[in-house]
Amino acid sequence: MKALFASLLCLILAASQSFALKGGPPYPAGVNLKGTYAGVMQGVFDPTNPRSSNTLGLFSLSIPTSGFATGTVVLFVAGRTFAGTISGIGDPNKASLRAVVQTTTQTTLITKSSAGNLTTTIATDHADGNLDAMVTRTVKAAITVAGTLLTGTALVTATQSSIDNSGTVVVTPSSLILLVDGFKQSNS
């Protein structure tokens, strides 16, 4: 029994000395966020806002080692297409991504005067908001890059321009809650 105890003690002392030489056990400092991500933003059912569940977004985003994360985004809101950019910051210590979505679309509004003349007006609508997501690694992350997932929410306000009976352009905002579901496509 004493020989077994002495052998185990020697093993423990040897292991502790090797950790002391390296500065401690090798714990990771954070998650490696660098890479290209793709995903969808899907509207959440909201009985008070039918546009929310009729919304879908697609995005592609590149997170560099340093600097801003940038990419493109397309949102489909109530039958209209918004195209634009997504810019953000990846935090490796919190394994998170915070980004801003900025998209636009143009709508042609036609009015008819009492004399029967048609007038066209080009209105620019916006769908802007923020995206908050967490980066998580699944057990497949050691085998494939797609094992790194992006999940979270996005809050977007979309506007819709229309013309009222007096011929004035009216802009109606609509707040949308979207679920973010994405994955890492590559490490570059």
C-alpha positions in Angstrom: 0.0 0.0 0.0 2.9 2.4 0.8 4.5 1.6 -2.5 1.3 2.4 -4.4 0.9 5.7 -2.5 4.5 6.6 -3.2 4.1 5.9 -6.9 1.0 8.0 -7.1 2.7 10.8 -5.2 5.6 10.8 -7.6 3.2 11.0 -10.6 1.3 13.9 -9.0 4.5 15.8 -8.2 5.9 15.3 -11.7 2.6 16.6 -13.3 2.4 19.6 -11.0 6.0 20.6 -11.8 5.3 20.4 -15.5 2.2 22.7 -15.1 4.4 25.1 -13.0 6.9 25.4 -15.8 4.2 26.3 -18.3 2.4 28.7 -16.1 -0.6 26.5 -15.2 -3.0 24.2 -17.0 -3.8 25.1 -20.6 -7.2 26.8 -20.3 -8.5 28.5 -23.4 -8.6 32.3 -23.2 -11.7 32.6 -25.3 -13.5 31.3 -28.4 -11.9 31.8 -31.8 -14.6 33.8 -33.6 -12.6 34.5 -36.8 -14.3 33.3 -39.9 -17.3 33.6 -42.2 -20.8 32.9 -40.8 -24.1 32.6 -42.6 -27.6 32.3 -41.2 -31.2 33.2 -41.2 -33.4 35.6 -39.2 -36.9 34.2 -38.8 -39.9 36.2 -37.6 -41.6 35.2 -34.3 -45.3 34.8 -34.2 -46.9 38.0 -32.7 -50.7 38.2 -32.9 -50.5 42.0 -32.6 -48.2 42.3 -35.5 -48.9 40.0 -38.5 -45.8 41.3 -40.3 -43.5 39.8 -37.7 -44.3 36.2 -38.6 -44.2 37.1 -42.3 -40.5 38.1 -42.1 -37.4 36.2 -43.2 -33.8 37.4 -43.3 -30.6 35.9 -44.8 -27.1 37.1 -43.9 -23.5 36.4 -44.5 -20.9 37.9 -42.1 -17.1 37.8 -41.9 -15.5 38.3 -38.5 -11.8 39.2 -38.7 -9.1 38.8 -36.0 -9.3 42.5 -35.4 -11.6 45.2 -36.6 -15.3 45.3 -37.5 -17.3 42.3 -38.6 -19.0 43.1 -42.0 -21.4 41.4 -44.3 -24.5 41.6 -46.4 -28.1 41.0 -45.4 -31.4 40.6 -47.3 -34.8 40.9 -45.4 -38.1 39.9 -46.8 -40.8 41.8 -44.8 -44.5 41.5 -45.8 -43.8 40.8 -49.4 -41.1 43.5 -49.8 -37.4 42.9 -50.2 -34.8 45.0 -48.3 -31.1 44.7 -49.1 -28.2 46.1 -47.1 -25.3 45.6 -44.8 -24.6 44.1 -41.4 -21.7 45.5 -39.3 -20.7 44.4 -35.8 -18.2 43.3 -33.2 -17.3 39.8 -32.2 -16.3 39.4 -28.5 -14.1 36.3 -28.0 -14.3 36.6 -24.2 -18.1 36.4 -24.1 -18.4 34.3 -27.3 -20.9 36.8 -28.6 -21.7 38.9 -31.7 -23.4 42.3 -31.6 -24.2 43.8 -34.9 -26.3 46.5 -36.6 -28.5 45.7 -39.6 -29.2 48.5 -42.1 -31.3 47.8 -45.2 -33.4 49.8 -47.7 -35.9 49.3 -50.4 -37.6 51.7 -52.8 -41.3 51.8 -53.4 -43.1 53.6 -56.2 -46.2 55.4 -55.0 -48.8 56.5 -57.5 -51.5 59.1 -56.9 -54.3 60.2 -59.1 -55.4 63.8 -58.9 -59.1 64.9 -59.2 -58.4 65.9 -62.8 -57.2 62.3 -63.6 -53.5 63.0 -63.8 -51.1 60.4 -62.4 -48.2 61.4 -60.2 -45.4 59.0 -59.1 -43.3 59.4 -56.0 -40.3 57.2 -55.1 -40.2 56.4 -51.4 -37.3 54.8 -49.6 -38.2 52.5 -46.8 -35.8 51.1 -44.2 -35.5 48.0 -42.1 -32.9 48.7 -39.5 -32.1 47.2 -36.1 -29.6 45.2 -34.0 -28.6 41.6 -33.7 -27.4 39.9 -30.6 -26.1 36.4 -30.9 -24.0 33.9 -29.0 -21.3 31.7 -30.6 -21.4 28.1 -29.3 -19.3 25.1 -30.2 -20.9 21.7 -30.6 -19.1 18.4 -30.2 -18.8 18.4 -34.0 -16.6 21.6 -33.9 -13.5 19.5 -33.5 -14.3 17.7 -36.8 -16.0 20.3 -38.9 -16.1 24.1 -39.0 -19.9 23.9 -39.2 -19.9 22.7 -35.6 -19.7 26.4 -34.5 -23.2 27.8 -34.3 -24.6 31.3 -34.0 -27.9 31.7 -32.1 -29.7 34.8 -30.8 -32.3 37.5 -31.6 -32.6 40.5 -33.8 -34.9 43.5 -33.3 -35.7 45.3 -36.5 -37.9 48.2 -37.3 -39.3 48.2 -40.8 -41.0 51.2 -42.4 -43.8 51.1 -45.1 -44.6 54.2 -47.1 -48.1 54.8 -48.4 -50.1 57.8 -49.6 -53.2 58.8 -47.7 -56.4 60.4 -49.2 -54.9 63.9 -49.1 -51.9 62.8 -51.2 -49.4 63.0 -48.4 -46.8 60.3 -48.0 -47.3 58.4 -44.7 -44.5 56.3 -43.2 -45.7 53.5 -40.9 -43.0 51.7 -38.7 -43.4 48.1 -37.6 -41.2 46.5 -34.9 -40.1 43.0 -35.7 -38.6 40.3 -33.4 -36.5 37.8 -35.2 -34.7 34.6 -34.1 -31.2 34.3 -35.4 -29.9 30.8 -36.4 -26.5 30.5 -38.2 -23.3 28.6 -38.5 -19.7 29.1 -39.3 -18.9 28.4 -43.0 -15.1 28.8 -42.9 -12.2 29.9 -40.7 -11.1 32.6 -43.1 
